[in-house]
């Protein structure tokens, strides 16, 4: 029996495929060309010229599987973090770095990455999909690992803006769940010194021009019992200073970029209070904020899977129109 990701955010779940007995459960190994999203796409780039910072020995091995009722591709064991590039037919200079969630235990690269590109490229937006490393897979300074990759991705995209036909000042982000936490950290911690510069691209700013945050984790203290992001990111390290540094909600200031929020009241994994508190923090800091809060949607609906009867199905169009004003 398949279990929807919206009810279990932290682990692999069952999937029944044609030709496999219905009684068989567990994730299905990913095989390119079998109907799910291809990863990596034809156009992509790696984030680091050599081994990423804090690389363990041996490196994690790729563990890509198809999971859940959406039959979506999940990544684990990312040893070579990279960015997939999705170009629109008629680019208008806007660009978005899409950051998938997965509770920092996997990367929901299809539902909250590749599908985001499908939804946003028709509006002229070039979409970059981030496959980042997971903190619990042996890397040194585990809490910094996802932010290292996210900062580096933003800097490389800006350094190569001409190649991709984008305006570096119109590069924003769209993060989901734990990826919303990582997106929130880019918004407030884009200058945090989490890695040593490796080449000329690292002089570029990592600050997003705007931040789309979809059912985001903004504070571990109130993230809810069903969110595993805190434990997966921090491990056993409960240093108050580290927790404070990785609480984007508390770090929102006038320097934060404009924020766009999407959340459903019936989210049973990340409570909607995370977004409500973010609205309050943005107002207090005089940061432009727009929020779209829906009665139904649950958690993990991504770009293409809100309930058929929910107005949440239009959020990507609204987000695209909002980015045009930034």
C-alpha positions in Angstrom: 0.0 0.0 0.0 1.4 3.4 -0.9 1.7 6.1 1.7 1.5 9.7 0.6 4.5 11.8 1.3 2.2 14.3 3.0 1.7 11.8 5.9 5.3 10.7 6.1 8.0 13.2 5.4 11.1 11.4 6.5 11.5 8.0 4.9 11.0 5.9 1.9 7.5 4.5 1.3 5.8 1.8 -0.7 5.0 2.0 -4.4 3.3 -0.5 -6.7 4.4 -0.6 -10.3 3.2 -2.5 -13.4 4.8 -5.9 -13.4 5.5 -5.9 -9.7 3.3 -7.9 -7.3 0.9 -5.6 -5.4 2.0 -7.2 -2.1 5.5 -6.0 -2.7 6.3 -2.7 -0.8 9.3 -0.4 -0.5 10.9 2.2 -2.8 11.6 1.2 -6.4 15.2 1.9 -7.6 15.2 4.7 -10.1 15.9 3.8 -13.7 16.2 6.6 -16.2 13.6 6.5 -19.0 11.0 4.5 -17.1 8.4 7.3 -17.0 9.5 9.4 -14.1 11.6 12.6 -14.4 15.1 12.2 -15.9 17.9 13.2 -13.5 20.1 14.9 -14.1 18.6 16.7 -17.1 20.7 17.1 -20.2 21.8 20.6 -19.1 23.2 20.7 -15.6 26.3 21.8 -13.8 28.2 20.6 -10.7 28.6 22.9 -7.8 32.2 22.2 -6.7 35.3 21.8 -8.9 36.6 18.9 -6.7 35.2 17.2 -3.6 32.6 19.3 -1.8 33.5 20.8 1.5 33.8 18.4 4.4 33.7 15.3 2.2 33.7 12.0 4.1 35.7 8.9 3.1 34.1 7.0 1.4 31.6 9.4 -0.3 27.9 8.6 -0.1 26.7 6.6 -3.0 23.7 7.6 -5.1 20.5 6.2 -3.9 17.8 7.4 -6.2 14.3 5.9 -5.8 10.7 6.4 -6.9 8.3 6.8 -4.0 4.8 7.7 -2.8 1.4 8.1 -4.4 2.8 10.7 -6.8 5.4 8.2 -8.0 8.1 10.9 -7.6 11.8 10.7 -7.7 13.7 11.1 -4.5 17.4 11.6 -4.1 19.6 10.3 -1.3 23.4 9.8 -1.2 24.1 13.0 -3.2 27.9 13.0 -3.5 28.1 15.4 -6.4 25.6 18.2 -5.7 24.5 19.9 -8.9 21.9 22.2 -10.5 19.6 21.2 -13.4 18.9 23.9 -15.9 15.4 24.3 -17.5 15.1 27.0 -20.1 11.8 28.6 -21.2 10.9 28.9 -24.9 10.8 32.7 -24.5 13.0 33.8 -21.6 12.3 37.2 -20.1 15.4 37.4 -17.8 13.8 36.1 -14.6 15.3 33.1 -12.9 14.3 30.9 -9.9 16.4 28.4 -8.0 14.0 25.7 -6.9 14.9 24.0 -3.6 13.0 20.8 -2.9 12.1 19.5 0.6 12.3 16.1 2.1 12.9 16.8 5.8 16.7 16.9 5.1 16.4 13.1 4.8 15.9 13.0 1.0 15.5 15.5 -1.8 12.0 15.5 -3.5 13.6 16.5 -6.7 10.7 15.7 -9.0 7.6 17.0 -7.2 9.3 20.1 -5.8 12.0 20.7 -8.5 11.4 19.3 -12.0 7.7 19.9 -11.7 8.4 23.5 -10.6 10.3 24.0 -13.9 7.3 22.6 -15.8 5.0 25.1 -14.0 7.2 28.2 -14.3 9.0 28.0 -17.6 5.8 28.8 -19.6 5.9 32.2 -18.0 9.4 33.0 -19.3 11.2 32.1 -16.1 14.5 30.1 -16.3 14.4 27.5 -13.5 17.4 26.0 -11.8 16.8 22.9 -9.7 19.1 22.2 -6.8 20.2 18.7 -5.9 21.9 19.4 -2.5 23.8 17.2 -0.1 22.0 15.8 2.9 23.5 16.6 6.3 23.3 13.2 7.9 25.4 11.4 5.3 28.8 11.9 6.9 29.8 15.4 5.9 31.7 17.5 8.3 29.9 20.5 9.9 26.6 18.8 8.9 24.3 21.8 9.6 26.2 23.9 7.1 26.1 21.4 4.3 22.8 22.3 2.6 23.5 26.1 2.9 27.0 25.6 1.4 25.4 24.1 -1.7 22.6 26.7 -1.9 24.9 29.7 -1.6 27.3 28.2 -4.1 24.5 27.6 -6.6 23.3 31.2 -6.4 26.8 32.5 -7.0 27.5 30.2 -9.9 24.2 31.1 -11.6 25.0 34.8 -11.2 28.6 34.3 -12.4 27.2 32.7 -15.6 24.1 34.9 -16.1 25.1 35.7 -19.7 25.4 32.1 -20.6 21.9 31.4 -19.3 20.3 34.6 -20.6 19.1 35.8 -17.3 19.3 39.0 -15.3 21.4 38.4 -12.2 19.3 41.0 -10.3 16.1 39.0 -11.0 17.3 35.7 -9.6 15.0 34.5 -6.8 14.3 31.2 -5.1 11.4 28.9 -4.4 11.8 26.5 -1.5 9.5 23.8 -0.2 9.2 22.4 3.4 12.7 21.7 4.5 13.7 23.3 1.2 11.7 26.3 2.4 13.8 26.3 5.5 16.9 26.3 3.3 15.4 29.1 1.2 14.6 31.0 4.3 18.3 30.6 5.3 19.4 32.0 1.9 17.1 35.0 2.5 18.6 35.8 5.9 22.0 33.9 5.9 23.2 34.4 2.3 26.4 36.0 3.7 27.0 33.4 6.5 30.6 32.2 6.1 29.9 28.5 5.7 32.7 27.6 3.2 36.0 29.0 1.9 35.9 30.6 -1.5 37.0 28.2 -4.2 37.1 30.4 -7.4 36.1 33.7 -8.8 32.4 32.9 -8.8 32.4 33.1 -5.0 32.7 36.9 -5.1 29.1 36.9 -6.4 26.3 37.6 -3.9 24.1 34.7 -2.8 21.2 36.9 -1.7 17.9 36.1 -3.6 16.1 39.0 -5.2 12.9 37.4 -3.7 12.0 34.3 -1.8 9.1 32.0 -2.5 8.5 29.8 0.6 6.0 27.0 0.3 4.8 25.3 3.5 8.3 26.2 4.9 9.9 25.3 8.2 10.9 28.7 9.6 11.5 27.8 13.3 12.4 24.3 14.6 10.9 25.2 18.0 7.4 25.3 16.6 7.8 23.1 13.5 5.4 20.4 14.8 5.8 16.7 15.9 5.7 15.4 12.3 8.6 17.6 11.0 12.0 15.8 11.1 14.0 18.7 9.7 15.6 19.7 12.9 17.0 16.3 13.9 18.2 15.6 10.3 19.9 19.0 10.0 21.4 19.4 13.4 21.8 15.8 14.6 22.6 15.6 18.3 24.0 19.2 18.4 21.6 21.2 20.5 24.0 24.2 20.9 21.6 27.2 21.4 23.8 29.4 19.2 23.6 26.9 16.3 19.9 26.6 16.7 19.5 30.4 16.7 21.6 30.7 13.5 19.4 28.2 11.8 16.1 29.8 12.8 15.3 32.0 9.8 12.2 33.3 11.4 14.1 35.0 14.2 16.6 36.5 11.7 14.2 38.3 9.5 15.3 42.0 9.3 14.9 44.9 6.9 17.7 43.4 4.8 15.6 40.3 3.9 14.2 40.1 0.3 10.5 40.2 -0.4 8.8 37.0 0.6 5.9 35.0 -1.0 4.3 32.4 1.2 2.1 29.4 0.3 0.5 27.2 3.0 -2.6 25.1 3.7 -4.5 25.2 6.9 -4.8 21.4 6.9 -1.0 20.8 6.7 -0.4 18.0 9.2 3.4 18.1 8.8 4.4 21.7 9.0 1.8 23.8 10.9 0.5 26.9 9.1 1.6 28.9 12.2 5.1 28.8 10.6 3.8 31.0 7.8 1.6 33.1 10.0 4.6 33.9 12.2 6.6 34.8 9.1 4.0 37.3 8.0 4.2 39.0 11.4 8.0 39.0 11.4 8.0 40.5 7.9 5.5 43.2 8.9 7.6 44.1 11.9 10.8 44.4 9.8 9.0 46.2 7.0 9.8 43.4 4.5 7.3 43.1 1.6 5.3 39.9 2.1 2.5 38.3 0.2 0.8 35.1 1.5 -1.6 32.7 0.0 -3.2 30.5 2.6 -5.6 27.7 1.5 -8.2 25.8 3.3 -7.1 22.5 1.8 -3.9 21.2 0.4 -2.1 19.2 3.1 1.6 19.0 2.8 3.9 18.2 0.0 1.6 19.2 -2.9 4.5 20.8 -4.8 3.8 22.6 -8.0 1.4 20.3 -9.8 -0.4 18.2 -7.1 -2.7 20.4 -5.0 -6.1 18.8 -4.5 -8.3 19.1 -7.6 -10.9 21.0 -5.7 -8.5 23.5 -4.0 -7.7 27.0 -5.3 -4.1 26.1 -4.3 -3.8 24.7 -7.8 -3.2 28.2 -9.1 -0.4 29.2 -6.8 2.4 28.8 -9.4 0.6 31.2 -11.7 0.2 33.8 -8.9 3.9 33.4 -7.9 5.0 33.9 -11.5 2.9 37.1 -11.7 4.3 38.3 -8.4 7.9 37.7 -9.5 7.3 39.9 -12.5 7.0 42.9 -10.1 10.2 42.3 -8.2 
